[in-house]
Amino acid sequence: MARSIWFYTDSRELGGAELSLLMLIEGLDRDRWAPTLLLDDAVGVEPLAERAGELGATVRRVRAMPLGVAGAMRAIGLVRLLRGERPAVFHAHMSWPLAAKWALAAAVVARVPCLGTVQLIPEFELGRSSFLQLRLLARAVDRYAAVSREVAAELAGRFRWPAGKIDVVYNAVRAERFGAPAPDGLREELGGAGLPLVLTCARLDEQKGHDVLLRAAARLPGVAFAFAGEGPLRSGLETLAADLGLADRVAFLGRRDDVPALLAACDVFALPSLYEGSSLAVLEAMAARRAVVSSAIGGTEELIEDGRSGLLVPPGDVDGLRAALVRVVEDESLRTTLAGRARERVERDFTPRAMVGANERIYAELLGDG
């Protein structure tokens, strides 16, 4: 009989971390695991709930558990629910180290074997009280999964979580989704008619370094750029593009659901992030056989072998980014070589089978089956 596994995320969007969660749900061996996804009873979770339901997962809502006393009080209800229904495993997916704090605490109190996957460590200040609370919780949680060695090292070093409890489980991508030619007219729609086209797919947020890319673009005449994604910086980035004289060479596409087609239409993929966990956007570009120029930061350096399967430049380095883009835009042979090796690396190391298998092994170990 399949064992019940309950997933939880307090996310209210459908981004890379949430797509990784959905990939895990889809890939589970249903003869062994019966998935349920717990989501906050809040506006914004509907797309994630719908996708999970389409994958055959049971979807349930729980009261949101914000940081602070209110969240702790609401966690009591989740403790009762877990004690009453006794899932075999509780797996929280965490967009940052404080995510799902009270949900994991509820699983500990209910004595349900629990795992937390940490996707990203953004720049933030942690007060002494919160630091001690997280350390105490980390000692009680059975296991953690970090999506890169860099994230694992920071959890153990900066936050002093038990290193022996932290596994590295990389995100994955379905390579078979990528490879079809771009639809007729799409390249022209993106502004790449007759020009080399550089694509970026990322939330318009300070983390992703769009402003660095725009400043590099201003010194790359004859190259078109397309930004797919929405976010709080859109207005400011559009103003910066206009101020730099790029209005006719930078297309802001908004949120797009046709990423494989966008990648097929471009020549180069660029993502000059300031920090990452394990970028799904970079993995997708690699799977699509596109030359990738990204930042030499923890996480991304574990995906791309610099000079072999992509080019890496220091974060925030406008000159370095421009030089790397010039290399791949002007050298078709280099683009082809980098792109082919990137696809090979994805097919070898970042498959759904590898990611799902690593998680299932942790579940088995939590239950004493490993």
DACOR-V322269 format. One record per pair of residues at least 12 apart in sequence whose ideal C-beta (glycine too) atoms are under 10 Angstrom apart, sorted by sequence separation. I is the first residue (numbers start at 1). J is the second residue. D is the distance in whole Angstrom. If there is no record, write none. Layout:
{{I/J/D} {I/J/D}}
//
This chain:
{{9/21/6} {25/37/7} {37/49/7} {49/61/8} {62/74/8} {63/75/9} {65/77/9} {78/90/9} {92/104/5} {104/116/6} {144/156/10} {213/225/7} {238/250/8} {269/281/8} {282/294/6} {292/304/6} {294/306/10} {300/312/7} {311/323/9} {312/324/8} {313/325/9} {8/21/10} {39/52/8} {62/75/9} {63/76/10} {65/78/7} {90/103/8} {91/104/10} {103/116/9} {153/166/9} {200/213/6} {214/227/9} {237/250/9} {269/282/8} {279/292/10} {281/294/9} {282/295/10} {311/324/4} {7/21/6} {37/51/9} {45/59/9} {63/77/6} {90/104/8} {92/106/10} {100/114/10} {152/166/5} {213/227/8} {227/241/9} {238/252/6} {271/285/8} {310/324/9} {311/325/9} {7/22/10} {22/37/9} {37/52/4} {62/77/7} {63/78/8} {92/107/8} {101/116/9} {146/161/10} {151/166/9} {152/167/8} {153/168/10} {198/213/8} {210/225/10} {237/252/7} {269/284/8} {270/285/9} {279/294/7} {296/311/9} {297/312/8} {300/315/9} {21/37/8} {36/52/9} {37/53/8} {45/61/8} {62/78/6} {90/106/8} {91/107/9} {100/116/6} {152/168/5} {225/241/9} {269/285/4} {279/295/10} {294/310/6} {296/312/4} {311/327/7} {7/24/8} {35/52/8} {90/107/4} {99/116/9} {100/117/9} {138/155/8} {144/161/7} {149/166/10} {151/168/8} {152/169/10} {210/227/6} {235/252/10} {268/285/9} {269/286/8} {282/299/9} {283/300/10} {286/303/7} {292/309/8} {293/310/7} {294/311/8} {295/312/7} {296/313/6} {297/314/9} {311/328/7} {7/25/7} {37/55/9} {89/107/9} {90/108/9} {99/117/10} {100/118/10} {138/156/10} {144/162/9} {150/168/9} {198/216/9} {234/252/7} {263/281/10} {276/294/8} {279/297/9} {282/300/6} {286/304/7} {291/309/9} {292/310/4} {293/311/5} {294/312/6} {295/313/6} {296/314/6} {297/315/5} {306/324/10} {310/328/9} {5/24/10} {41/60/10} {42/61/8} {45/64/10} {62/81/7} {97/116/9} {99/118/8} {143/162/10} {144/163/10} {149/168/6} {198/217/8} {208/227/9} {210/229/9} {266/285/9} {269/288/8} {276/295/8} {285/304/10} {291/310/7} {292/311/7} {293/312/8} {294/313/8} {295/314/7} {296/315/7} {5/25/9} {35/55/8} {37/57/5} {38/58/10} {39/59/7} {41/61/4} {87/107/9} {90/110/8} {99/119/8} {141/161/9} {145/165/10} {146/166/6} {148/168/7} {234/254/8} {270/290/10} {275/295/8} {278/298/10} {279/299/7} {283/303/6} {290/310/9} {291/311/8} {292/312/9} {293/313/7} {295/315/4} {7/28/10} {35/56/8} {36/57/6} {37/58/7} {38/59/8} {39/60/7} {40/61/7} {41/62/6} {42/63/9} {60/81/9} {82/103/10} {97/118/6} {99/120/9} {116/137/9} {134/155/10} {138/159/7} {139/160/10} {141/162/9} {143/164/10} {144/165/6} {145/166/7} {146/167/7} {147/168/8} {148/169/9} {149/170/9} {208/229/8} {210/231/9} {225/246/7} {259/280/10} {263/284/7} {269/290/5} {270/291/9} {271/292/7} {272/293/8} {273/294/7} {274/295/7} {276/297/6} {277/298/9} {278/299/5} {279/300/6} {282/303/6} {283/304/10} {294/315/9} {295/316/8} {296/317/9} {34/56/9} {35/57/4} {36/58/4} {37/59/5} {38/60/5} {39/61/6} {40/62/7} {41/63/6} {42/64/5} {90/112/5} {91/113/9} {92/114/7} {93/115/10} {94/116/5} {95/117/10} {96/118/8} {97/119/10} {116/138/9} {138/160/8} {139/161/8} {143/165/5} {144/166/5} {145/167/5} {146/168/5} {147/169/7} {148/170/7} {198/220/8} {211/233/8} {218/240/9} {224/246/10} {230/252/9} {259/281/8} {262/284/10} {263/285/6} {266/288/9} {268/290/7} {269/291/7} {270/292/8} {271/293/8} {272/294/7} {273/295/5} {275/297/6} {276/298/7} {277/299/5} {278/300/8} {282/304/7} {295/317/8} {5/28/7} {34/57/9} {35/58/7} {36/59/8} {37/60/7} {38/61/8} {39/62/7} {40/63/7} {41/64/7} {79/102/10} {83/106/9} {87/110/9} {89/112/7} {90/113/7} {91/114/7} {92/115/7} {93/116/8} {94/117/6} {95/118/9} {96/119/8} {97/120/9} {138/161/4} {139/162/6} {142/165/7} {143/166/8} {144/167/7} {145/168/7} {146/169/7} {147/170/6} {148/171/9} {204/227/7} {208/231/8} {210/233/7} {214/237/7} {218/241/9} {226/249/10} {227/250/7} {228/251/9} {229/252/9} {230/253/9} {262/285/10} {263/286/10} {267/290/8} {268/291/5} {269/292/5} {270/293/5} {271/294/5} {272/295/5} {274/297/7} {275/298/7} {276/299/4} {277/300/9} {280/303/10} {286/309/7} {311/334/9} {34/58/8} {35/59/10} {36/60/6} {37/61/10} {38/62/5} {40/64/4} {78/102/8} {82/106/6} {86/110/8} {88/112/8} {89/113/5} {90/114/4} {91/115/5} {92/116/5} {93/117/5} {94/118/5} {95/119/6} {96/120/6} {97/121/6} {135/159/7} {137/161/9} {138/162/6} {141/165/7} {143/167/7} {145/169/4} {146/170/9} {147/171/5} {196/220/9} {204/228/10} {205/229/9} {207/231/9} {210/234/9} {213/237/9} {214/238/10} {217/241/8} {221/245/10} {224/248/9} {225/249/6} {226/250/7} {227/251/7} {228/252/9} {229/253/8} {230/254/6} {231/255/9} {260/284/8} {263/287/8} {264/288/7} {266/290/6} {267/291/8} {268/292/8} {269/293/7} {270/294/7} {271/295/7} {273/297/6} {275/299/8} {276/300/5} {278/302/7} {279/303/7} {286/310/7} {296/320/9} {26/51/9} {39/64/9} {40/65/8} {60/85/10} {78/103/6} {81/106/8} {82/107/6} {85/110/10} {86/111/9} {87/112/6} {88/113/7} {89/114/7} {90/115/7} {91/116/8} {92/117/7} {93/118/9} {94/119/6} {95/120/6} {96/121/6} {97/122/9} {116/141/6} {121/146/9} {134/159/6} {135/160/6} {144/169/10} {145/170/10} {198/223/6} {199/224/10} {200/225/7} {201/226/9} {202/227/8} {203/228/10} {204/229/5} {205/230/10} {206/231/9} {208/233/9} {211/236/8} {215/240/8} {218/243/9} {219/244/9} {224/249/5} {225/250/5} {226/251/5} {227/252/5} {228/253/5} {229/254/8} {230/255/5} {259/284/6} {263/288/4} {264/289/9} {266/291/10} {268/293/6} {269/294/8} {270/295/10} {272/297/10} {275/300/9} {276/301/10} {278/303/7} {279/304/10} {285/310/9} {295/320/9} {2/28/9} {22/48/8} {25/51/9} {26/52/9} {30/56/7} {40/66/9} {75/101/9} {76/102/9} {79/105/9} {80/106/9} {82/108/10} {83/109/9} {84/110/9} {86/112/7} {87/113/9} {89/115/7} {90/116/9} {91/117/7} {92/118/9} {93/119/7} {94/120/9} {96/122/6} {98/124/8} {114/140/9} {115/141/8} {116/142/9} {117/143/10} {118/144/6} {119/145/10} {120/146/10} {134/160/9} {135/161/7} {139/165/9} {195/221/10} {196/222/7} {197/223/8} {198/224/7} {199/225/8} {200/226/7} {201/227/8} {202/228/8} {203/229/5} {204/230/6} {205/231/5} {206/232/9} {207/233/10} {210/236/9} {211/237/7} {214/240/5} {218/244/4} {220/246/10} {223/249/7} {224/250/8} {225/251/7} {226/252/8} {227/253/6} {228/254/8} {229/255/7} {230/256/9} {259/285/9} {262/288/9} {263/289/9} {264/290/9} {273/299/9} {276/302/10} {295/321/8} {2/29/8} {5/32/9} {12/39/9} {18/45/10} {21/48/8} {25/52/6} {28/55/9} {75/102/4} {78/105/9} {79/106/5} {82/109/8} {83/110/5} {85/112/9} {87/114/10} {95/122/9} {97/124/9} {114/141/6} {115/142/6} {116/143/8} {117/144/7} {118/145/7} {119/146/9} {120/147/8} {121/148/10} {131/158/9} {134/161/8} {135/162/9} {138/165/7} {195/222/6} {196/223/5} {197/224/5} {198/225/5} {199/226/5} {200/227/5} {201/228/4} {202/229/5} {203/230/7} {204/231/3} {205/232/7} {206/233/7} {210/237/5} {214/241/6} {217/244/7} {218/245/7} {222/249/9} {224/251/7} {225/252/10} {226/253/6} {227/254/9} {228/255/8} {229/256/8} {260/287/9} {261/288/10} {263/290/6} {273/300/7} {276/303/9} {293/320/10} {294/321/9} {307/334/10} {311/338/7} {2/30/6} {5/33/5} {6/34/10} {7/35/6} {8/36/9} {9/37/8} {10/38/9} {11/39/8} {12/40/7} {26/54/9} {27/55/9} {28/56/9} {74/102/7} {75/103/7} {78/106/4} {79/107/8} {82/110/4} {83/111/8} {96/124/7} {98/126/8} {105/133/9} {108/136/10} {113/141/10} {114/142/5} {115/143/5} {116/144/5} {117/145/4} {118/146/5} {119/147/5} {120/148/10} {131/159/7} {132/160/10} {138/166/9} {194/222/9} {195/223/6} {196/224/7} {197/225/8} {198/226/7} {199/227/8} {200/228/7} {201/229/6} {203/231/4} {204/232/7} {205/233/6} {217/245/10} {218/246/6} {221/249/8} {228/256/5} {260/288/7} {282/310/8} {293/321/7} {309/337/9} {310/338/6} {2/31/6} {3/32/7} {4/33/8} {5/34/7} {6/35/8} {7/36/7} {8/37/8} {9/38/8} {10/39/8} {11/40/9} {18/47/9} {19/48/9} {22/51/5} {26/55/5} {28/57/9} {72/101/9} {73/102/9} {74/103/10} {75/104/9} {77/106/8} {78/107/8} {79/108/9} {81/110/8} {82/111/9} {83/112/8} {97/126/8} {101/130/9} {108/137/7} {113/142/5} {114/143/8} {115/144/7} {116/145/7} {117/146/8} {118/147/7} {119/148/9} {121/150/8} {131/160/8} {195/224/4} {196/225/10} {197/226/7} {198/227/10} {199/228/7} {200/229/8} {202/231/8} {203/232/9} {204/233/5} {205/234/10} {211/240/6} {214/243/9} {215/244/7} {217/246/6} {220/249/9} {228/257/10} {259/288/9} {271/300/8} {293/322/10} {308/337/9} {309/338/6} {310/339/9} {1/31/9} {2/32/6} {3/33/6} {4/34/5} {5/35/6} {6/36/5} {7/37/5} {8/38/4} {9/39/7} {10/40/6} {12/42/6} {14/44/9} {18/48/5} {21/51/10} {22/52/6} {25/55/5} {26/56/8} {71/101/7} {72/102/6} {75/105/6} {76/106/8} {79/109/5} {80/110/8} {82/112/5} {112/142/9} {113/143/8} {114/144/10} {115/145/6} {116/146/10} {117/147/7} {118/148/10} {121/151/6} {194/224/9} {195/225/10} {203/233/9} {204/234/5} {206/236/10} {210/240/9} {211/241/10} {214/244/6} {226/256/10} {228/258/9} {293/323/10} {294/324/9} {308/338/7} {309/339/9} {1/32/9} {2/33/6} {3/34/7} {4/35/8} {5/36/7} {6/37/8} {7/38/7} {8/39/8} {9/40/8} {12/43/7} {13/44/7} {14/45/9} {21/52/8} {24/55/10} {25/56/8} {26/57/9} {67/98/6} {71/102/4} {75/106/4} {78/109/9} {79/110/5} {105/136/9} {108/139/10} {109/140/9} {120/151/7} {192/223/9} {193/224/8} {203/234/10} {204/235/9} {210/241/9} {215/246/10} {218/249/9} {228/259/7} {293/324/5} {307/338/8} {309/340/9} {310/341/8} {2/34/4} {4/36/7} {5/37/10} {6/38/6} {7/39/9} {8/40/9} {10/42/9} {12/44/3} {13/45/9} {14/46/9} {19/51/9} {22/54/9} {23/55/9} {25/57/5} {67/99/10} {70/102/10} {71/103/9} {74/106/9} {75/107/10} {78/110/8} {79/111/10} {82/114/9} {98/130/7} {101/133/8} {105/137/6} {108/140/4} {119/151/8} {126/158/9} {192/224/5} {204/236/9} {214/246/6} {217/249/7} {218/250/10} {292/324/10} {293/325/6} {309/341/4} {310/342/6} {1/34/9} {2/35/9} {11/44/9} {12/45/5} {14/47/5} {15/48/10} {18/51/8} {22/55/6} {68/101/10} {72/105/8} {76/109/9} {79/112/10} {97/130/10} {101/134/7} {104/137/6} {107/140/9} {108/141/6} {118/151/6} {121/154/5} {126/159/8} {191/224/4} {192/225/9} {204/237/6} {211/244/10} {217/250/7} {291/324/10} {305/338/10} {308/341/6} {309/342/4} {11/45/8} {12/46/9} {13/47/8} {14/48/5} {18/52/9} {40/74/10} {67/101/7} {68/102/9} {71/105/9} {72/106/10} {75/109/8} {104/138/9} {107/141/8} {108/142/8} {117/151/10} {118/152/8} {121/155/7} {190/224/7} {191/225/8} {192/226/7} {204/238/9} {228/262/6} {291/325/10} {293/327/9} {304/338/9} {307/341/10} {308/342/9} {309/343/9} {10/45/9} {12/47/10} {13/48/8} {22/57/9} {65/100/8} {66/101/9} {67/102/8} {75/110/10} {98/133/9} {102/137/9} {105/140/8} {107/142/9} {190/225/9} {191/226/6} {228/263/10} {293/328/6} {309/344/8} {310/345/9} {9/45/9} {12/48/8} {14/50/9} {21/57/10} {65/101/8} {66/102/8} {98/134/7} {101/137/7} {104/140/8} {105/141/9} {118/154/9} {190/226/4} {214/250/7} {226/262/7} {291/327/9} {292/328/9} {293/329/10} {305/341/8} {309/345/5} {11/48/7} {14/51/7} {65/102/4} {97/134/6} {104/141/5} {118/155/6} {121/158/8} {187/224/9} {189/226/9} {213/250/9} {291/328/5} {304/341/10} {305/342/9} {308/345/9} {309/346/9} {64/102/10} {65/103/6} {104/142/10} {121/159/9} {190/228/9} {228/266/10} {290/328/10} {291/329/9} {304/342/7} {9/48/8} {116/155/10} {187/226/10} {226/265/8} {276/315/10} {303/342/9} {38/78/8} {65/105/9} {104/144/10} {210/250/10} {226/266/7} {275/315/8} {291/331/9} {305/345/7} {62/103/8} {65/106/8} {97/138/9} {118/159/10} {225/266/10} {269/310/9} {270/311/10} {272/313/7} {274/315/5} {291/332/10} {304/345/8} {210/252/10} {224/266/9} {272/314/10} {273/315/7} {274/316/7} {303/345/8} {38/81/9} {118/161/9} {224/267/9} {225/268/10} {227/270/10} {268/311/10} {270/313/10} {272/315/7} {291/334/7} {303/346/9} {38/82/10} {62/106/9} {223/267/9} {272/316/8} {291/335/4} {7/52/8} {116/161/10} {223/268/9} {225/270/8} {272/317/8} {290/335/8} {291/336/8} {293/338/9} {272/318/9} {289/335/10} {291/337/9} {292/338/7} {303/349/9} {97/144/10} {289/336/9} {291/338/4} {292/339/8} {302/349/9} {303/350/7} {118/166/9} {204/252/8} {272/320/9} {290/338/9} {291/339/5} {36/85/9} {38/87/10} {92/141/9} {116/165/10} {272/321/5} {289/338/9} {290/339/6} {291/340/10} {7/57/8} {94/144/9} {115/165/10} {116/166/10} {117/167/9} {200/250/10} {204/254/9} {289/339/4} {291/341/10} {292/342/6} {6/57/10} {36/87/7} {90/141/10} {94/145/10} {198/249/10} {270/321/7} {288/339/8} {289/340/7} {291/342/8} {5/57/10} {6/58/9} {7/59/10} {8/60/10} {10/62/10} {12/64/9} {35/87/10} {38/90/9} {90/142/9} {91/143/10} {92/144/10} {93/145/9} {94/146/10} {115/167/9} {117/169/7} {119/171/8} {197/249/10} {198/250/10} {199/251/10} {201/253/9} {203/255/9} {229/281/9} {272/324/10} {286/338/9} {289/341/10} {290/342/7} {34/87/9} {89/142/9} {200/253/10} {217/270/9} {228/281/9} {272/325/10} {286/339/8} {289/342/7} {290/343/9} {4/58/9} {6/60/8} {8/62/8} {10/64/7} {34/88/9} {36/90/10} {37/91/10} {38/92/9} {89/143/10} {91/145/9} {97/151/9} {115/169/10} {117/171/10} {195/249/8} {197/251/9} {199/253/9} {216/270/8} {270/324/9} {285/339/9} {288/342/9} {289/343/5} {10/65/7} {33/88/8} {201/256/8} {270/325/7} {286/341/9} {287/342/8} {288/343/8} {289/344/10} {10/66/9} {32/88/10} {33/89/8} {35/91/9} {37/93/10} {216/272/8} {268/324/9} {286/342/4} {287/343/6} {8/65/10} {97/154/9} {191/248/8} {192/249/10} {213/270/6} {215/272/10} {268/325/7} {285/342/8} {286/343/6} {289/346/9} {97/155/7} {191/249/7} {201/259/6} {212/270/10} {213/271/8} {214/272/10} {270/328/9} {286/344/9} {287/345/9} {288/346/9} {191/250/8} {192/251/9} {213/272/5} {268/327/10} {269/328/10} {283/342/9} {286/345/6} {287/346/5} {191/251/5} {199/259/9} {210/270/10} {212/272/5} {268/328/5} {282/342/9} {286/346/5} {287/347/8} {10/71/9} {72/133/10} {97/158/9} {190/251/6} {201/262/7} {209/270/9} {210/271/9} {211/272/9} {212/273/9} {267/328/8} {268/329/6} {285/346/10} {286/347/10} {38/100/10} {97/159/6} {189/251/8} {191/253/10} {200/262/10} {201/263/8} {209/271/8} {210/272/8} {212/274/8} {267/329/7} {283/345/9} {284/346/9} {40/103/10} {67/130/8} {190/253/7} {199/262/6} {208/271/7} {209/272/4} {210/273/10} {283/346/6} {287/350/8} {97/161/8} {189/253/9} {199/263/7} {208/272/8} {209/273/5} {282/346/10} {286/350/8} {287/351/10} {38/103/8} {197/262/10} {199/264/10} {201/266/10} {208/273/5} {209/274/5} {267/332/9} {25/91/10} {67/133/10} {199/265/8} {200/266/9} {207/273/6} {208/274/8} {209/275/10} {283/349/10} {24/91/8} {199/266/4} {206/273/10} {207/274/6} {208/275/10} {268/335/7} {283/350/6} {197/265/7} {198/266/7} {199/267/8} {200/268/10} {201/269/8} {202/270/10} {205/273/10} {206/274/7} {207/275/6} {208/276/9} {267/335/7} {282/350/10} {24/93/8} {197/266/5} {198/267/7} {199/268/7} {200/269/7} {201/270/10} {202/271/6} {205/274/10} {207/276/8} {8/78/9} {21/91/9} {196/266/9} {197/267/5} {198/268/5} {199/269/5} {200/270/5} {201/271/8} {202/272/10} {268/338/9} {269/339/10} {280/350/10} {196/267/5} {197/268/8} {198/269/7} {199/270/7} {200/271/6} {202/273/7} {208/279/10} {268/339/9} {6/78/10} {21/93/5} {186/258/8} {190/262/7} {195/267/9} {196/268/7} {198/270/5} {199/271/9} {200/272/8} {267/339/10} {278/350/9} {20/93/8} {189/262/10} {192/265/7} {200/273/10} {208/281/9} {269/342/9} {192/266/7} {202/276/10} {6/81/9} {18/93/8} {183/258/8} {186/261/6} {187/262/10} {190/265/6} {192/267/8} {6/82/8} {17/93/6} {182/258/10} {186/262/7} {189/265/8} {190/266/7} {17/94/8} {18/95/9} {187/264/9} {188/265/9} {202/279/8} {216/293/10} {17/95/5} {182/260/9} {183/261/6} {186/264/8} {187/265/4} {201/279/10} {202/280/10} {203/281/9} {6/85/8} {16/95/10} {17/96/10} {182/261/6} {186/265/5} {187/266/8} {201/280/9} {202/281/6} {7/87/10} {15/95/8} {180/260/7} {181/261/9} {182/262/8} {185/265/10} {186/266/10} {187/267/9} {201/281/5} {202/282/10} {213/293/9} {4/85/8} {6/87/4} {178/259/9} {179/260/8} {180/261/8} {182/263/8} {183/264/8} {200/281/8} {201/282/10} {4/86/8} {5/87/6} {6/88/9} {7/89/9} {8/90/7} {9/91/10} {10/92/8} {11/93/8} {13/95/9} {17/99/9} {177/259/9} {178/260/5} {182/264/4} {183/265/8} {199/281/10} {4/87/4} {5/88/6} {6/89/7} {7/90/8} {8/91/7} {9/92/7} {10/93/9} {11/94/9} {122/205/10} {123/206/9} {177/260/5} {178/261/10} {181/264/6} {182/265/4} {201/284/7} {212/295/9} {3/87/8} {4/88/5} {5/89/5} {6/90/5} {7/91/5} {8/92/5} {9/93/4} {10/94/8} {11/95/6} {122/206/10} {123/207/8} {179/263/10} {180/264/6} {181/265/9} {182/266/8} {201/285/8} {3/88/4} {4/89/8} {5/90/8} {6/91/7} {7/92/8} {8/93/7} {9/94/8} {10/95/8} {122/207/7} {178/263/6} {179/264/8} {200/285/10} {209/294/9} {2/88/9} {3/89/7} {4/90/10} {5/91/6} {6/92/9} {7/93/7} {8/94/9} {9/95/8} {174/260/10} {177/263/10} {178/264/8} {199/285/8} {209/295/7} {120/207/9} {208/295/10} {10/98/10} {11/99/8} {209/297/10} {10/99/6} {11/100/9} {199/288/10} {9/99/8} {10/100/6} {8/99/10} {9/100/7} {10/101/9} {199/290/8} {8/100/6} {10/102/9} {198/290/10} {10/103/7} {24/117/9} {198/291/10} {200/293/10} {9/103/9} {8/103/5} {198/293/8} {8/104/8} {21/117/8} {6/103/10} {20/117/8} {216/313/9} {8/106/9} {21/119/9} {8/107/8} {20/119/7} {219/318/8} {17/117/9} {218/318/9} {219/319/9} {225/325/10} {6/107/8} {17/118/10} {18/119/9} {212/313/9} {216/317/9} {217/318/10} {220/321/10} {17/119/4} {216/318/5} {219/321/10} {220/322/6} {223/325/7} {16/119/8} {17/120/7} {212/315/8} {215/318/5} {216/319/8} {219/322/5} {223/326/9} {15/119/9} {16/120/9} {212/316/6} {214/318/9} {215/319/10} {216/320/9} {217/321/9} {218/322/9} {219/323/10} {211/316/9} {212/317/8} {213/318/9} {216/321/4} {217/322/8} {220/325/6} {6/112/8} {8/114/10} {171/277/8} {172/278/9} {178/284/7} {209/315/7} {212/318/6} {215/321/8} {216/322/4} {219/325/10} {220/326/7} {223/329/6} {170/277/10} {171/278/5} {173/280/7} {177/284/8} {178/285/9} {209/316/7} {211/318/9} {215/322/8} {216/323/9} {219/326/9} {222/329/9} {223/330/10} {5/113/10} {6/114/9} {7/115/10} {8/116/9} {9/117/9} {11/119/10} {170/278/6} {171/279/8} {172/280/9} {173/281/10} {175/283/9} {178/286/9} {179/287/8} {180/288/10} {209/317/10} {212/320/10} {213/321/7} {216/324/9} {217/325/8} {169/278/9} {171/280/6} {173/282/9} {174/283/10} {175/284/9} {178/287/5} {179/288/7} {209/318/10} {212/321/6} {213/322/10} {216/325/6} {220/329/7} {5/115/10} {7/117/10} {9/119/10} {168/278/9} {173/283/4} {174/284/9} {177/287/7} {178/288/4} {179/289/7} {212/322/10} {216/326/9} {171/282/10} {172/283/7} {173/284/5} {175/286/9} {176/287/9} {177/288/9} {178/289/7} {171/283/7} {173/285/9} {175/287/4} {178/290/9} {209/321/8} {213/325/9} {170/283/9} {173/286/8} {174/287/8} {175/288/9} {173/287/5} {175/289/9} {172/287/10} {173/288/9} {154/277/10} {150/275/9} {151/276/9} {150/276/9} {151/277/5} {20/147/8} {150/277/8} {151/278/8} {198/325/7} {148/276/8} {150/278/9} {171/299/10} {147/276/9} {148/277/6} {149/278/10} {170/299/9} {196/325/9} {17/147/9} {147/277/5} {148/278/5} {198/328/9} {16/147/10} {146/277/8} {147/278/4} {148/279/10} {198/329/7} {146/278/9} {147/279/9} {170/302/8} {171/303/9} {196/328/9} {197/329/9} {147/280/10} {170/303/8} {196/329/5} {168/302/9} {195/329/10} {196/330/8} {196/332/10} {196/335/10} {154/298/8} {24/169/9} {27/172/9} {153/298/8} {152/298/10} {24/171/10} {27/174/10} {150/297/8} {151/298/7} {23/171/8} {24/172/9} {26/174/10} {150/298/3} {151/299/7} {20/169/10} {23/172/6} {148/297/10} {149/298/8} {150/299/5} {20/170/10} {23/173/8} {148/298/6} {149/299/8} {150/300/9} {20/171/5} {23/174/8} {123/274/8} {148/299/4} {150/301/8} {151/302/10} {19/171/9} {20/172/7} {122/274/10} {123/275/7} {147/299/7} {148/300/9} {149/301/9} {150/302/7} {20/173/9} {122/275/7} {146/299/10} {148/301/9} {149/302/6} {17/171/8} {19/173/9} {121/275/7} {148/302/5} {16/171/7} {120/275/8} {121/276/10} {122/277/9} {147/302/9} {148/303/8} {120/276/7} {121/277/7} {119/276/10} {120/277/4} {119/277/5} {120/278/9} {118/277/7} {119/278/7} {120/279/10} {117/277/10} {119/280/10} {179/343/9} {178/343/8} {175/343/7} {178/346/9} {175/344/10} {175/346/5} {176/347/10} {174/346/10} {175/347/5} {173/346/6} {172/346/9} {173/347/10} {175/350/9} {175/351/7} {176/352/10} {121/298/9} {172/349/9} {173/350/6} {174/351/8} {175/352/9} {121/299/9} {172/350/5} {173/351/8} {174/352/6} {120/299/8} {170/349/7} {171/350/7} {172/351/6} {173/352/8} {119/299/10} {170/350/6} {172/352/5} {96/277/9} {170/351/10} {171/352/10} {172/353/8} {95/277/9} {172/354/6} {173/355/9} {172/355/4} {170/354/7} {171/355/7} {172/356/8} {16/201/10} {169/354/9} {170/355/7} {16/202/9} {169/355/6} {172/358/10} {15/202/9} {16/203/9} {169/356/10} {15/203/7} {169/357/10} {170/358/8} {169/358/5} {13/203/9} {168/358/9} {169/359/6} {167/358/7} {167/359/9} {169/361/9} {169/362/8} {167/361/9} {167/362/6} {167/365/9} {147/355/9} {145/355/10} {145/358/8} {15/229/9} {145/359/7} {13/230/10} {145/362/7} {144/362/10} {143/362/6} {142/362/9} {143/363/9} {143/365/8} {142/365/9} {143/366/6} {142/366/6} {14/255/9} {117/359/8} {14/257/10} {115/359/8} {117/362/10} {115/362/6} {115/363/7} {113/362/10} {113/363/8} {115/365/10} {115/366/7} {113/365/9} {114/366/8} {113/366/4} {112/366/10} {113/367/6} {113/368/9} {20/277/10} {23/280/9} {20/278/9} {16/276/10} {17/277/8} {20/280/7} {16/277/9} {17/278/10} {19/280/6} {16/278/9} {18/280/10} {16/279/7} {17/280/8} {20/283/10} {16/280/4} {15/280/8} {16/281/7} {19/284/10} {15/281/10} {16/282/10} {16/283/9} {16/284/9} {91/359/8} {89/359/10} {91/362/9} {91/363/8} {89/362/9} {89/363/5} {88/363/8} {89/364/10} {91/366/10} {90/366/10} {89/366/6} {88/366/8} {89/367/7} {88/367/6} {33/356/10} {27/351/10} {27/352/5} {26/352/8} {27/353/7} {33/359/10} {29/356/8} {33/360/7} {24/352/8} {27/355/7} {28/356/6} {29/357/9} {32/360/7} {23/352/6} {27/356/4} {26/356/8} {27/357/9} {33/363/7} {24/355/7} {25/356/9} {28/359/8} {29/360/7} {32/363/9} {20/352/10} {23/355/7} {24/356/6} {27/359/9} {28/360/7} {32/364/9} {23/356/8} {27/360/9} {24/358/10} {20/355/8} {24/359/6} {28/363/9} {24/360/9} {32/369/10} {5/359/10} {5/360/10} {5/363/7} {3/363/8} {3/364/10} {3/367/7} {3/369/10}}
//
